Amino acid sequence: MTVPSPRRVKPAARSRRWQLAQAARHVNAGGIIAYPTEAVFGLGCDPRDGAAVLRLLALKQRSLAKGLILLAARFEDLQPFIAALPVETRSRVRKSWPGPVTWLLPARPEVPYWLRGSHTALAVRVTAHPLAAALCQACGGVLVSTSANISKRPPARSALAVRRRFGANVDYVLSGALGDLEKPTPIIDGTNGRVVRAG
């Protein structure tokens, strides 16, 4: 009788799992992390942790009133944050995901000000970027996602650029390749189809 040999995990896969676990550990402890997205490196934290979000906004010198993007690997993970959608809107949004499109959708009343800013809508995306999606899953489903830059300055496009710009103010940097976009994802208003930010 032949005994099957134990399944071997490639060193690269084992290393990546370790990196994702480290990133999740920092997020769960209230930290700020940086990670690759479709076009640029993003800064992220636990969206439910107000202190972490406020620290991130201070780091970017970004106004609290502007609101932030939430990133997820599955539509279902965003449902605690967005209100029920009309059937047509829901269908249109879901056809674009997973993919590089950010939608402005009505926020649930309990969504905190530190996420939606002065708006009644929330910017959300289900990413098709493999590493960003795996990171969301490792962190419990949803992450804050905002470009890794000081407001109004160019975003970082590499892990090295993140470290140079933010140093120890970012608790963990997840290295990896960016997606194929040259610019950050387009943002579309889900209520009227208006393009708020072109890609």
C-alpha positions in Angstrom: 0.0 0.0 0.0 1.4 3.4 -1.0 1.1 6.1 1.6 0.6 9.5 0.1 3.4 12.0 1.0 2.4 15.1 3.0 1.4 18.0 0.9 4.3 20.4 0.7 3.7 24.1 0.9 5.9 26.1 -1.3 8.2 28.5 0.6 6.8 31.5 -1.3 3.2 30.6 -0.4 4.2 30.0 3.2 5.9 33.4 3.4 2.9 35.1 1.9 0.6 33.6 4.4 2.9 34.7 7.2 2.9 38.3 5.8 -0.9 38.4 5.6 -1.1 37.1 9.2 1.3 39.8 10.3 -0.7 42.5 8.5 -3.9 41.3 10.1 -2.3 41.2 13.5 -1.4 44.9 13.2 -4.9 45.8 11.9 -6.6 43.9 14.8 -4.3 45.7 17.2 -5.4 49.1 15.9 -2.5 49.7 13.6 -2.1 51.2 10.2 -0.8 49.1 7.3 0.2 49.8 3.7 -0.6 47.4 0.8 -0.7 47.2 -3.0 -4.0 47.9 -4.8 -5.1 48.2 -8.4 -3.0 51.3 -9.2 -1.2 52.5 -6.1 -0.2 51.5 -2.6 -3.0 52.1 -0.1 -3.1 52.8 3.6 -5.6 50.8 5.6 -6.9 50.0 9.1 -9.9 48.5 10.8 -12.9 50.7 9.7 -14.6 50.0 13.0 -11.7 51.4 15.0 -12.3 55.1 15.3 -8.9 55.8 16.9 -7.1 54.0 14.1 -9.0 55.8 11.4 -8.4 59.2 13.0 -4.7 58.4 13.2 -4.7 57.5 9.5 -6.4 60.7 8.6 -3.9 62.7 10.6 -1.0 60.8 8.9 -2.4 61.7 5.5 -3.4 65.3 6.6 -6.8 64.4 5.1 -10.0 66.2 6.2 -12.4 64.1 8.3 -15.3 65.5 6.2 -14.1 63.8 3.0 -14.9 60.3 4.0 -13.0 57.1 3.0 -13.2 54.0 0.8 -14.0 50.6 2.2 -12.4 47.7 0.4 -13.6 44.1 0.6 -13.2 40.7 -1.1 -16.9 40.0 -1.1 -20.0 42.0 -1.6 -21.5 40.4 1.5 -18.8 41.9 3.7 -19.9 45.4 2.8 -23.6 44.8 3.7 -23.2 45.9 7.3 -22.1 49.3 6.0 -24.5 50.0 3.1 -28.3 50.4 3.0 -30.5 48.1 1.1 -30.2 48.9 -2.6 -32.9 49.0 -5.4 -32.7 45.8 -7.5 -31.4 47.7 -10.6 -28.7 49.5 -8.6 -27.6 46.3 -6.9 -27.4 44.4 -10.2 -25.4 47.2 -11.8 -22.9 47.3 -8.9 -22.5 43.6 -8.6 -21.8 43.2 -12.4 -18.8 45.4 -11.9 -17.4 43.5 -9.0 -14.9 42.0 -8.3 -13.3 44.8 -10.2 -11.6 48.2 -10.2 -14.7 50.3 -9.7 -15.6 52.2 -6.6 -19.2 53.0 -5.9 -20.8 55.6 -3.8 -23.8 53.8 -2.1 -26.2 54.9 0.6 -24.7 54.3 4.1 -26.6 52.7 6.9 -27.5 55.3 9.5 -25.2 53.7 12.1 -22.1 54.1 9.9 -19.7 56.4 11.8 -18.8 59.9 10.7 -15.1 58.9 10.5 -15.9 56.7 7.5 -18.6 58.6 5.6 -17.4 62.1 6.5 -20.1 64.8 5.7 -21.8 62.5 3.2 -24.8 60.2 3.4 -23.1 57.8 1.0 -20.1 55.6 1.5 -17.4 54.7 -1.1 -17.0 51.0 -1.4 -15.2 48.5 -3.7 -15.0 44.7 -4.0 -11.5 44.3 -5.3 -10.2 41.8 -7.9 -6.6 42.5 -6.9 -5.5 39.1 -5.5 -3.3 40.2 -2.7 -5.6 43.1 -1.6 -8.5 40.6 -1.6 -6.6 38.1 0.5 -5.6 40.8 2.9 -9.3 41.8 3.4 -10.1 38.2 4.2 -7.2 37.9 6.6 -8.4 41.1 8.4 -12.0 39.9 8.8 -13.6 41.1 5.6 -13.3 44.9 5.2 -10.5 47.4 5.3 -10.2 51.2 5.0 -8.5 51.9 1.7 -7.0 55.3 0.9 -4.0 56.1 -1.2 -0.6 56.1 0.5 0.2 59.8 0.3 0.0 63.1 2.1 -3.1 64.8 0.8 -2.6 66.4 -2.7 0.7 64.8 -3.2 1.4 61.8 -5.5 0.6 58.4 -4.1 3.3 55.8 -3.3 3.7 53.1 -6.0 6.1 50.8 -4.1 6.7 49.5 -0.6 10.0 51.4 -0.6 8.2 54.6 -1.4 5.8 54.0 1.5 8.6 53.5 3.9 10.4 56.6 2.7 7.4 58.8 3.1 5.9 57.5 6.3 8.7 55.6 8.1 7.6 54.1 11.4 4.2 55.9 11.3 3.0 52.9 9.2 3.0 49.8 11.4 3.4 47.3 8.6 4.0 47.3 4.9 2.8 44.4 2.8 5.0 44.2 -0.3 3.5 43.1 -3.6 2.8 44.1 -7.2 0.3 46.7 -8.1 -2.6 46.0 -10.5 -2.7 47.2 -14.1 -4.4 50.6 -13.6 -2.4 53.7 -14.2 -4.7 55.9 -12.1 -6.8 55.1 -8.9 -10.1 53.4 -9.6 -13.1 55.5 -10.9 -15.7 56.4 -8.5 -19.4 56.3 -9.6 -22.4 57.6 -7.7 -24.7 54.6 -7.4 -27.9 56.7 -7.2 -27.6 58.5 -10.5 -24.6 56.9 -12.4 -22.6 60.1 -12.3 -18.8 59.6 -12.5 -17.4 61.4 -9.5 -13.8 60.5 -10.3 -12.6 59.3 -13.7 -10.1 56.4 -13.7 
